[in-house]
Amino acid sequence: RTVLTATRNFYGTLKVRHYYREKPGWEFNLLAHGGTSHGMQFTQPPKIDWATSYYSATSGVGRVLDLLPGPRRLGFVGLGAGTLAAYGRPGDVLRFYDINPAVEPIARKHFSYLARSPAEVHVVLGDARLVLEDELARQGSQKFTALVLDAFSSDAIPVHLLTREAMELYLAHLAEGGVIAVHISNRHLKLAPVVEGLARACKLESAVILDDPPDEDWWYYPTTWVLLTRNSA
């Protein structure tokens, strides 16, 4: 494996590693934040467009994004490698929020999910909660068809994104019948009770989606997602 880039700032260390150079057709880049993967992408077609790692079609977020009709406005808290842009369709608008200014240049230079998406893609820099509060005050609701919270896989999580006040903010930005998908896969913290408590406090329906892909599909990770919505159907 080869380190393509490494950077370090207040938010930690980011590295992009290139794997399988000796296996044509299977080469991929992987973004790591400390010891946690934040996305991977194969470098050659057709695999280059696969939504890999935490975002398989059978994961909680994959199920949601496959089911929701378009055109859609999709919000993503956490950019990583930009993998979820692979679910964008023509006519969709995707807004990624990320606090770390080092992430977007890496996602654009060493991964191509953002560039290859047929959707309209925006990346907004800043603390997602503060940015969403400002957007609500100045522009009104984003009316997201789905809002994906994907900032909790590391060992130091942004707790302020998992409070009742934060959930009420997310709901204010949600379209009628919309879904909030929370990625809670974490080796250190058990977050399901926290998110389910938020669901009860905000009178939301919730479902925990556990996905454990077969070993031969090693490019998909076992995941836990919680889906939240006022739309019980």
C-alpha positions as CSV (number, residue, x, y, z in Angstrom):
1,R,0.0,0.0,0.0
2,T,1.1,3.6,-0.7
3,V,0.3,6.7,1.2
4,L,-0.9,9.2,-1.4
5,T,-1.4,12.1,1.0
6,A,-1.3,12.9,4.7
7,T,-2.5,16.0,6.5
8,R,-2.9,17.0,10.1
9,N,-4.8,19.8,11.8
10,F,-6.9,20.6,14.9
11,Y,-9.4,17.8,13.9
12,G,-6.8,15.1,13.6
13,T,-4.8,13.2,11.0
14,L,-6.1,12.3,7.6
15,K,-4.4,9.8,5.3
16,V,-5.3,8.5,1.9
17,R,-3.8,5.1,1.1
18,H,-3.7,3.3,-2.2
19,Y,-4.2,-0.5,-2.2
20,Y,-3.9,-3.4,-4.6
21,R,-1.7,-1.8,-7.2
22,E,-0.6,-5.3,-8.2
23,K,-4.2,-6.4,-8.9
24,P,-5.5,-4.5,-12.0
25,G,-9.2,-3.8,-11.7
26,W,-9.2,-4.0,-7.9
27,E,-7.1,-1.0,-7.0
28,F,-8.7,1.4,-4.5
29,N,-8.1,4.5,-2.4
30,L,-9.1,4.6,1.3
31,L,-9.5,7.7,3.5
32,A,-8.6,7.2,7.2
33,H,-9.1,9.6,10.0
34,G,-6.7,8.3,12.7
35,G,-7.6,4.6,12.8
36,T,-11.1,4.9,11.4
37,S,-12.0,4.5,7.7
38,H,-14.0,7.4,6.3
39,G,-14.6,5.9,2.9
40,M,-13.0,4.0,0.0
41,Q,-13.3,4.0,-3.8
42,F,-12.2,1.7,-6.5
43,T,-10.2,3.6,-9.1
44,Q,-11.4,1.8,-12.3
45,P,-14.8,1.3,-14.0
46,P,-17.3,-0.2,-13.3
47,K,-16.3,-0.5,-9.6
48,I,-15.5,3.2,-9.5
49,D,-19.2,4.0,-9.1
50,W,-19.9,1.5,-6.4
51,A,-21.1,2.9,-3.1
52,T,-18.6,1.0,-0.9
53,S,-17.7,0.7,2.8
54,Y,-20.6,1.9,5.1
55,Y,-23.0,2.7,2.3
56,S,-24.0,-0.6,0.6
57,A,-27.5,-0.9,-1.0
58,T,-28.5,-3.1,2.0
59,S,-27.3,-0.6,4.7
60,G,-29.8,1.6,6.4
61,V,-28.9,4.6,4.3
62,G,-28.7,2.6,1.1
63,R,-32.3,1.4,1.6
64,V,-33.6,4.9,2.3
65,L,-31.8,6.5,-0.7
66,D,-33.0,3.7,-3.0
67,L,-36.6,4.0,-1.9
68,L,-37.2,7.8,-1.9
69,P,-38.7,9.1,-5.1
70,G,-37.1,12.0,-6.9
71,P,-36.2,14.7,-7.5
72,R,-34.7,14.8,-4.0
73,R,-32.9,17.3,-1.8
74,L,-30.5,15.3,0.3
75,G,-28.4,16.6,3.2
76,F,-25.3,14.9,4.5
77,V,-23.6,15.8,7.8
78,G,-20.0,14.5,7.2
79,L,-18.3,14.4,3.8
80,G,-15.6,11.8,4.1
81,A,-14.6,10.5,0.6
82,G,-18.0,11.7,-0.7
83,T,-19.2,8.2,-1.2
84,L,-22.9,9.0,-0.7
85,A,-22.8,11.2,-3.8
86,A,-23.0,7.8,-5.7
87,Y,-26.7,7.7,-4.8
88,G,-27.4,11.0,-6.5
89,R,-29.7,11.0,-9.5
90,P,-30.3,13.6,-12.3
91,G,-32.4,16.4,-10.8
92,D,-31.3,15.8,-7.2
93,V,-29.6,18.4,-5.1
94,L,-27.0,17.2,-2.6
95,R,-25.6,19.3,0.3
96,F,-22.6,18.0,2.3
97,Y,-21.7,19.7,5.5
98,D,-18.2,19.2,7.0
99,I,-16.3,21.0,9.8
100,N,-12.8,20.0,8.7
101,P,-11.4,22.2,5.9
102,A,-8.9,19.5,5.0
103,V,-11.6,17.0,3.9
104,E,-13.0,18.6,0.8
105,P,-9.7,19.0,-1.1
106,I,-8.9,15.3,-0.4
107,A,-12.4,14.1,-1.5
108,R,-12.0,16.0,-4.7
109,K,-8.4,15.1,-5.6
110,H,-8.1,11.5,-4.5
111,F,-11.8,10.4,-5.0
112,S,-14.2,11.1,-7.8
113,Y,-17.7,10.5,-6.2
114,L,-18.5,14.2,-6.1
115,A,-17.4,14.8,-9.7
116,R,-19.0,11.7,-11.1
117,S,-22.4,12.2,-9.4
118,P,-25.2,13.1,-11.9
119,A,-26.8,15.2,-9.1
120,E,-26.1,18.9,-8.3
121,V,-23.5,18.7,-5.5
122,H,-22.6,21.4,-2.9
123,V,-20.1,21.2,-0.1
124,V,-20.6,23.6,2.8
125,L,-17.8,24.2,5.3
126,G,-18.4,24.6,9.0
127,D,-20.0,23.1,12.0
128,A,-23.1,21.5,10.6
129,R,-25.3,22.5,13.6
130,L,-24.3,26.1,13.4
131,V,-24.6,26.2,9.6
132,L,-28.0,24.7,9.7
133,E,-29.2,27.1,12.3
134,D,-27.9,30.0,10.2
135,E,-29.5,28.6,7.1
136,L,-32.9,28.2,8.9
137,A,-32.8,31.8,10.2
138,R,-31.7,33.4,6.9
139,Q,-33.2,31.2,4.2
140,G,-35.8,29.0,5.8
141,S,-36.0,25.2,5.7
142,Q,-33.8,23.2,3.3
143,K,-36.8,20.8,3.0
144,F,-34.5,17.8,2.8
145,T,-36.1,14.6,1.5
146,A,-33.5,12.8,3.7
147,L,-30.9,14.2,6.1
148,V,-28.0,11.8,6.8
149,L,-26.0,12.2,9.9
150,D,-22.6,10.5,9.4
151,A,-20.3,12.0,11.9
152,F,-20.2,9.4,14.7
153,S,-17.9,6.6,13.6
154,S,-14.7,7.9,15.2
155,D,-13.8,7.5,18.9
156,A,-14.4,11.2,19.6
157,I,-17.9,12.1,18.4
158,P,-19.5,15.6,18.1
159,V,-22.0,15.2,21.0
160,H,-23.7,18.5,20.2
161,L,-25.1,16.9,17.0
162,L,-27.0,14.3,19.1
163,T,-29.1,16.5,21.5
164,R,-32.8,17.0,21.5
165,E,-32.3,20.6,20.3
166,A,-30.2,19.4,17.4
167,M,-32.8,16.9,16.4
168,E,-35.5,19.6,16.5
169,L,-33.3,21.6,14.1
170,Y,-32.9,18.7,11.8
171,L,-36.7,18.2,11.7
172,A,-37.2,21.9,10.9
173,H,-35.0,21.3,7.8
174,L,-36.9,18.1,6.8
175,A,-39.6,17.9,4.1
176,E,-43.0,16.4,5.0
177,G,-42.5,12.6,5.1
178,G,-38.8,12.9,5.1
179,V,-36.3,10.6,6.8
180,I,-33.3,11.2,9.1
181,A,-30.7,8.5,8.8
182,V,-28.1,8.3,11.6
183,H,-24.9,6.2,11.2
184,I,-24.1,4.8,14.6
185,S,-21.4,2.2,13.7
186,N,-18.8,2.7,16.4
187,R,-16.2,0.5,18.1
188,H,-16.2,2.5,21.3
189,L,-19.7,3.8,22.0
190,K,-23.1,2.3,22.0
191,L,-25.2,5.1,20.4
192,A,-28.5,3.2,19.7
193,P,-30.1,4.0,23.1
194,V,-29.2,7.7,22.6
195,V,-30.8,8.0,19.2
196,E,-33.8,5.9,20.2
197,G,-34.2,8.2,23.2
198,L,-34.2,11.2,20.9
199,A,-36.9,9.5,18.8
200,R,-39.1,9.1,21.8
201,A,-38.5,12.7,22.9
202,C,-39.4,14.1,19.5
203,K,-42.3,11.6,18.9
204,L,-40.6,10.0,15.9
205,E,-40.9,6.5,14.5
206,S,-37.5,4.7,14.5
207,A,-35.9,1.6,13.1
208,V,-32.5,0.2,13.7
209,I,-31.0,-1.4,10.6
210,L,-28.1,-3.9,11.1
211,D,-26.3,-4.9,7.9
212,D,-23.6,-7.6,7.9
213,P,-22.5,-8.2,4.2
214,P,-20.9,-11.6,3.3
215,D,-17.2,-11.9,3.8
216,E,-16.5,-12.2,0.1
217,D,-17.9,-8.7,-0.4
218,W,-15.1,-7.2,1.7
219,W,-15.6,-3.7,0.2
220,Y,-18.8,-3.4,2.3
221,Y,-18.6,-3.0,6.0
222,P,-20.9,-4.2,8.7
223,T,-23.0,-1.2,9.8
224,T,-25.7,0.0,12.2
225,W,-28.0,2.8,11.0
226,V,-31.0,4.3,12.8
227,L,-33.8,5.7,10.6
228,L,-36.1,8.4,12.1
229,T,-39.3,9.8,10.6
230,R,-42.7,11.1,11.3
231,N,-43.9,9.0,8.4
232,S,-44.8,5.7,10.0
233,A,-45.6,4.0,6.6
